[in-house]
């Protein structure tokens, strides 16, 4: 990235980024009614910040949908027979747990499917490219979600997360504040775990992804994550309309282990918007002995643990609230 000399006048791009930082900090300080910055030792935190929350801002256990609530969308189209170490039922259970978690944080939820993606005029073009590149069914679905989000009718754009991403600090109030900021925003850098964008940017980035896909593209393998990283590395943030490219997500289950003692990593968890309980991070949690104790799951059994990520996520959220909102 080019940095202008200190003596030169700030560009409009720099002014926008400064305004973004100031607005975000002001919103969070106001919402949390306390100091914003405190050192954290948790993983996957972009600036080592801890966001302090008062007990009044704890997520509420409610699934009612009221006008004015922000919407968190995810994409789910089952791979027949399951995939990625989970049965089809295991994936459906995880989607249900994702939906309940976000609703308990004050959000409405939306589950997009292949039918939504097929409404996009470039769906067949995308599919031809993916089939030609021998992309498997799971990763094809990861590309479909971009088309589905681009077809959303909300003129203000919207939020999208993986269905294995669970909120820790991202209440609906904070979500509405961050959504007011313009442009394309990724809160897990090139990993499309938690995104928000206005409609114009959703369409721009989606079309750029479709344009970029090629069986000869120089990436580790053809997935939407690596294509997004490729695009970011070959364009400026200004060209892409990016106004936030941060790592404010916790990778995996937010626990610390000291000998036989396992505890919630409150400093790390409280410094992030949510936890990404990915396949990879679940594998690490099992290997490191920090996967939550789920009834009927043998400790260290990777297959059973992976297939019970839904219940593990429920346990994690309960333990996070009990340990960190005191």
C-alpha positions as CSV (number, residue, x, y, z in Angstrom):
1,X,0.0,0.0,0.0
2,X,1.3,3.5,-0.9
3,X,1.6,5.9,2.1
4,X,1.6,9.6,1.2
5,X,4.2,11.8,2.7
6,X,3.2,13.4,6.0
7,X,3.5,16.9,4.6
8,X,1.0,16.3,1.8
9,X,-2.7,16.8,2.2
10,X,-4.7,13.7,3.0
11,X,-6.5,12.1,0.1
12,X,-10.3,11.7,0.2
13,X,-9.5,7.9,0.6
14,X,-7.4,8.6,3.7
15,X,-10.1,10.9,5.1
16,X,-12.7,8.2,4.6
17,X,-10.6,5.6,6.4
18,X,-10.0,8.0,9.4
19,X,-13.7,8.7,9.5
20,X,-14.5,5.0,9.5
21,X,-12.2,4.4,12.4
22,X,-13.5,7.3,14.4
23,X,-17.1,6.4,13.7
24,X,-16.6,2.7,14.6
25,X,-14.8,3.6,17.8
26,X,-17.4,6.1,18.8
27,X,-20.2,3.7,18.1
28,X,-18.6,0.9,20.1
29,X,-17.7,3.2,23.0
30,X,-21.3,4.5,23.1
31,X,-22.8,1.1,22.9
32,X,-20.6,-0.5,25.5
33,X,-20.7,2.4,27.9
34,X,-17.1,1.9,28.9
35,X,-13.5,2.2,27.7
36,X,-12.8,0.6,24.4
37,X,-9.2,-0.4,24.4
38,X,-7.5,-3.0,26.6
39,X,-4.7,-5.4,25.8
40,X,-5.7,-8.9,24.8
41,X,-3.9,-12.1,24.4
42,X,-6.5,-13.8,22.3
43,X,-5.8,-15.1,18.8
44,X,-7.1,-13.6,15.5
45,X,-7.5,-10.0,16.8
46,X,-6.4,-7.4,14.4
47,X,-5.2,-4.8,16.9
48,X,-5.1,-6.5,20.3
49,X,-8.2,-4.7,21.4
50,X,-10.7,-5.8,24.0
51,X,-14.2,-4.5,23.6
52,X,-15.8,-4.0,27.0
53,X,-19.5,-4.6,27.3
54,X,-21.8,-3.8,30.2
55,X,-24.1,-6.4,31.5
56,X,-27.0,-4.5,30.1
57,X,-25.7,-5.3,26.6
58,X,-25.8,-9.1,27.0
59,X,-27.6,-11.0,24.2
60,X,-31.2,-11.7,25.0
61,X,-32.7,-15.2,24.6
62,X,-35.5,-14.4,22.1
63,X,-36.3,-15.6,18.6
64,X,-39.0,-13.0,17.9
65,X,-38.6,-11.0,14.7
66,X,-39.4,-7.3,14.9
67,X,-39.3,-4.6,12.3
68,X,-36.0,-2.7,12.3
69,X,-33.8,-5.6,13.2
70,X,-30.8,-6.1,11.0
71,X,-30.6,-9.3,9.0
72,X,-27.7,-11.8,9.1
73,X,-27.8,-14.1,6.0
74,X,-26.0,-17.3,5.4
75,X,-25.9,-19.7,2.5
76,X,-26.8,-23.4,2.8
77,X,-27.5,-25.8,0.0
78,X,-26.9,-29.4,1.3
79,X,-24.3,-31.5,-0.4
80,X,-26.1,-34.9,-0.9
81,X,-24.8,-37.3,1.7
82,X,-22.9,-34.6,3.6
83,X,-19.3,-33.5,3.2
84,X,-16.3,-32.2,5.0
85,X,-16.4,-34.7,7.8
86,X,-20.1,-34.1,8.6
87,X,-23.3,-35.9,7.6
88,X,-26.1,-33.9,5.9
89,X,-28.0,-34.0,9.2
90,X,-25.0,-32.6,11.0
91,X,-24.8,-29.6,8.6
92,X,-28.6,-29.0,9.0
93,X,-28.2,-29.0,12.8
94,X,-25.3,-26.5,12.5
95,X,-27.5,-24.2,10.4
96,X,-30.2,-24.4,13.0
97,X,-27.8,-23.6,15.8
98,X,-26.4,-20.7,13.8
99,X,-30.0,-19.3,13.3
100,X,-30.9,-19.6,17.0
101,X,-27.6,-17.9,18.1
102,X,-28.0,-14.9,15.8
103,X,-31.7,-14.5,16.8
104,X,-30.7,-14.5,20.5
105,X,-28.4,-11.6,19.7
106,X,-31.3,-9.5,18.3
107,X,-30.9,-10.3,14.6
108,X,-33.3,-11.6,12.0
109,X,-31.8,-14.4,10.0
110,X,-32.0,-15.4,6.4
111,X,-30.9,-18.7,4.8
112,X,-30.1,-18.3,1.1
113,X,-30.1,-21.4,-1.2
114,X,-29.2,-22.5,-4.7
115,X,-32.5,-21.1,-5.9
116,X,-31.5,-17.6,-4.8
117,X,-28.1,-18.0,-6.6
118,X,-29.8,-19.2,-9.8
119,X,-31.7,-15.9,-10.1
120,X,-28.4,-14.2,-10.9
121,X,-27.9,-13.7,-14.7
122,X,-24.3,-15.1,-14.5
123,X,-25.1,-18.3,-12.6
124,X,-24.7,-20.6,-15.6
125,X,-21.5,-18.9,-16.7
126,X,-20.1,-19.3,-13.2
127,X,-21.1,-23.0,-13.1
128,X,-19.4,-23.7,-16.5
129,X,-16.2,-22.2,-15.2
130,X,-16.3,-24.2,-12.0
131,X,-17.1,-27.5,-13.7
132,X,-14.3,-26.8,-16.2
133,X,-11.9,-26.2,-13.3
134,X,-13.1,-29.4,-11.5
135,X,-14.3,-27.6,-8.4
136,X,-16.1,-29.9,-6.0
137,X,-19.7,-29.6,-4.9
138,X,-18.9,-27.9,-1.6
139,X,-16.7,-25.2,-3.0
140,X,-19.0,-24.6,-5.9
141,X,-21.7,-23.7,-3.2
142,X,-19.2,-21.3,-1.6
143,X,-19.1,-19.4,-4.9
144,X,-22.9,-19.5,-5.3
145,X,-23.4,-17.6,-2.1
146,X,-21.9,-14.5,-3.7
147,X,-24.5,-14.6,-6.4
148,X,-27.3,-15.1,-4.0
149,X,-26.2,-12.1,-1.9
150,X,-25.9,-10.0,-5.0
151,X,-29.6,-10.7,-5.8
152,X,-30.8,-9.5,-2.4
153,X,-33.5,-6.9,-2.8
154,X,-32.3,-4.7,0.1
155,X,-31.0,-1.5,-1.5
156,X,-28.7,-1.0,1.4
157,X,-26.9,-4.4,0.8
158,X,-26.5,-6.7,3.7
159,X,-24.6,-9.0,6.1
160,X,-23.4,-12.5,5.3
161,X,-21.6,-15.0,7.5
162,X,-20.6,-18.7,7.3
163,X,-23.1,-20.9,9.1
164,X,-20.3,-22.0,11.4
165,X,-19.6,-18.5,12.5
166,X,-21.2,-17.6,15.8
167,X,-21.6,-14.1,17.4
168,X,-19.7,-13.2,20.5
169,X,-19.8,-9.3,20.5
170,X,-21.8,-8.6,17.3
171,X,-25.2,-7.7,18.7
172,X,-27.8,-6.3,16.4
173,X,-27.1,-2.8,17.7
174,X,-23.4,-2.9,16.7
175,X,-24.5,-4.6,13.4
176,X,-26.7,-1.6,12.5
177,X,-23.9,0.8,13.3
178,X,-21.3,-1.0,11.2
179,X,-23.8,-1.5,8.3
180,X,-24.2,2.3,8.1
181,X,-20.6,2.5,6.9
182,X,-20.3,2.5,3.1
183,X,-18.4,0.1,0.8
184,X,-17.3,-3.5,1.1
185,X,-16.2,-4.7,4.6
186,X,-14.6,-8.0,5.6
187,X,-14.0,-8.7,9.2
188,X,-11.9,-11.8,8.6
189,X,-9.7,-10.4,5.9
190,X,-9.7,-12.7,2.8
191,X,-11.7,-15.5,4.6
192,X,-15.3,-14.7,3.7
193,X,-16.5,-15.6,7.2
194,X,-18.2,-12.3,8.1
195,X,-18.9,-9.7,5.4
196,X,-21.0,-6.6,5.0
197,X,-21.4,-4.6,1.8
198,X,-23.7,-2.1,0.2
199,X,-25.5,-3.4,-3.0
200,X,-23.1,-1.7,-5.4
201,X,-20.1,-3.3,-3.8
202,X,-21.7,-6.7,-3.5
203,X,-22.4,-6.7,-7.3
204,X,-18.9,-5.3,-8.1
205,X,-17.0,-7.9,-6.1
206,X,-19.3,-10.7,-7.2
207,X,-18.8,-9.9,-10.9
208,X,-15.0,-9.6,-10.3
209,X,-15.0,-13.0,-8.7
210,X,-16.8,-14.5,-11.7
211,X,-14.5,-12.7,-14.1
212,X,-11.4,-13.9,-12.2
213,X,-12.2,-17.6,-12.0
214,X,-10.1,-19.8,-14.3
215,X,-8.8,-23.3,-14.2
216,X,-5.3,-21.7,-14.7
217,X,-5.6,-19.2,-11.9
218,X,-2.5,-19.2,-9.7
219,X,-4.0,-20.0,-6.4
220,X,-3.5,-22.8,-3.9
221,X,-6.8,-24.3,-5.0
222,X,-9.9,-22.8,-6.5
223,X,-12.1,-21.6,-3.6
224,X,-13.9,-18.3,-3.0
225,X,-11.4,-17.7,-0.2
226,X,-8.4,-17.9,-2.4
227,X,-10.0,-16.0,-5.3
228,X,-10.9,-13.2,-2.9
229,X,-7.3,-13.1,-1.6
230,X,-6.1,-13.1,-5.2
231,X,-8.4,-10.2,-6.1
232,X,-7.3,-8.2,-3.0
233,X,-3.6,-8.8,-3.9
234,X,-4.0,-7.6,-7.4
235,X,-6.1,-4.4,-6.8
236,X,-6.0,-1.5,-4.4
237,X,-8.6,-1.2,-1.7
238,X,-9.8,2.0,-3.3
239,X,-10.4,0.1,-6.6
240,X,-12.3,-2.5,-4.8
241,X,-14.4,-0.1,-2.7
242,X,-13.1,-1.7,0.5
243,X,-13.6,0.3,3.7
244,X,-12.8,-2.4,6.2
245,X,-10.4,-5.3,5.8
246,X,-9.9,-6.5,9.4
247,X,-9.4,-9.6,11.4
248,X,-12.0,-9.2,14.2
249,X,-12.9,-12.9,14.4
250,X,-11.8,-15.6,16.8
251,X,-10.4,-18.6,15.0
252,X,-12.0,-21.7,16.6
253,X,-13.4,-22.3,20.1
254,X,-12.4,-19.5,22.5
255,X,-10.8,-21.6,25.2
256,X,-7.4,-21.7,27.0
257,X,-5.9,-24.9,28.4
258,X,-3.6,-25.0,31.4
259,X,-2.7,-28.6,32.2
260,X,-6.1,-30.3,32.7
261,X,-7.9,-27.0,33.2
262,X,-9.9,-25.5,30.4
263,X,-11.4,-22.0,30.6
264,X,-13.0,-19.5,28.3
265,X,-10.6,-17.0,26.8
266,X,-12.6,-14.0,27.8
267,X,-10.0,-11.3,26.9
268,X,-9.6,-12.8,23.4
269,X,-13.3,-13.5,22.9
270,X,-14.4,-10.1,24.1
271,X,-12.1,-8.5,21.6
272,X,-13.8,-10.1,18.6
273,X,-17.1,-10.0,16.8
274,X,-17.6,-13.7,16.7
275,X,-16.0,-17.2,16.6
276,X,-15.4,-19.1,13.4
277,X,-15.8,-22.8,14.2
278,X,-14.4,-24.0,10.9
279,X,-13.6,-27.6,9.9
280,X,-9.9,-26.8,10.4
281,X,-10.3,-25.1,13.8
282,X,-12.6,-27.9,15.0
283,X,-9.9,-30.4,14.1
284,X,-7.3,-28.3,16.1
285,X,-9.7,-28.1,19.1
286,X,-10.1,-31.9,19.1
287,X,-6.3,-32.4,18.8
288,X,-5.6,-29.8,21.5
289,X,-8.2,-31.1,23.9
290,X,-10.4,-28.0,24.0
291,X,-13.4,-29.2,22.1
292,X,-16.5,-28.8,24.4
293,X,-17.7,-31.9,26.2
294,X,-20.8,-33.0,24.2
295,X,-23.0,-35.7,25.6
296,X,-22.3,-38.9,23.7
297,X,-19.1,-37.7,22.0
298,X,-15.9,-39.5,23.0
299,X,-13.1,-37.1,23.8
300,X,-10.6,-37.1,20.9
301,X,-13.1,-38.7,18.4
302,X,-12.7,-36.3,15.5
303,X,-15.6,-37.7,13.4
304,X,-18.1,-37.6,16.1
305,X,-16.9,-34.2,17.3
306,X,-17.1,-32.7,13.8
307,X,-20.6,-34.0,13.3
308,X,-21.7,-32.4,16.6
309,X,-20.4,-28.9,16.0
310,X,-23.9,-27.6,16.5
311,X,-24.2,-28.7,20.1
312,X,-20.5,-27.8,20.7
313,X,-21.4,-24.2,19.5
314,X,-24.4,-24.1,21.9
315,X,-22.2,-25.1,24.8
316,X,-19.5,-22.6,23.8
317,X,-22.0,-19.7,23.7
318,X,-23.5,-20.6,27.1
319,X,-20.0,-20.8,28.7
320,X,-18.9,-17.6,27.0
321,X,-21.9,-15.7,28.4
322,X,-21.5,-17.2,31.9
323,X,-17.8,-16.6,32.1
324,X,-17.4,-13.2,30.4
325,X,-20.6,-11.2,31.2
326,X,-20.0,-10.9,34.9
